[in-house]
């Protein structure tokens, strides 16, 4: 997963309608500033719909520009070419972005959400334990959060990475393969996980509880963080407010996400019901978790060089 010239041209083309103000000095407290937010269909989309962030940032003379993307890695590519200043992503894509030289800065992270990713098996499968996965065909998205999860799950149960017969497929193709029986197991995250449980009668062999954290991250660029820490602190607070509201109002939260994702509410109810909520500024302790992922991906030759995750953090990170 690299920032190829083809992908860069695609991002630049998609971002053509976005105003791209030059990085000027924002040192003056009253100077007009812009925050260009990339988002997937999720918490940031709900934040956009509420309009509360605009109100919080108005006294700072900060205007917002929102652009929706299909996935976290695409947002990171947009950051790399200077099209956005902020976005949301899972735990694995930032590792690839940093290894590829993107000017990434971690801003905030969710609490761990281990129950939101799992190994699924068909209802009638003869597989009973994680050890039974040895040699079986296991579908997953290469280089994703679940890739790291299956590596650590195998280690915990005495399996070597070479014991795993991994079949690299994106979620839609993996679901089709799982449904047809062309793979024996599928490692996937919510809401795809919940959808397979509800509509395919799939069984959870093991989730990530006690194995990996499965956090989500919010990112910016090192340059933007250095000059707009006040703005990003407010953004983090507003994201956490959505999280806390969702935790206290899971039914209403599921209703909003169901409409946003175009997924039946009973499926989203399962996903929301088992997730954990809360977002806070990034810390060195959290980045130490990311370092373990980076080291694992290097050992598996998924990234071309070792990286120091702390280089993607502001100097003020505790």
Secondary structure, 3 states (H helix, E strand, C coil): CCCCHHHHHHHHHHCCCCCCCCCCCCCCCCCCEEEEEEECCCHHHHHHHHCHHHHHHHCCCEEEEEEECCCHHHHHHHHHCCCCCEEEEECCHHHHHHHCCCCEEEEEEECCCHHHEEEEECCCCCCCCHHHHCCCEEEECCCCHHHHHHHHHHHHCCCCHHHCEEEECCHHHHHHHHHHCCCCEEEEECCHHHHHHHHCCCEEEEECCCCCCCCEEEEEEHHHHHHCHHHHHHHHHHHHHHHHHHHHCHHHHHHHHHHHHCCCHHHHHHHHHHCCCCEEECCHHHHHHHHHHHHHHHHCCCCCCCCCHHHHCCCCCC
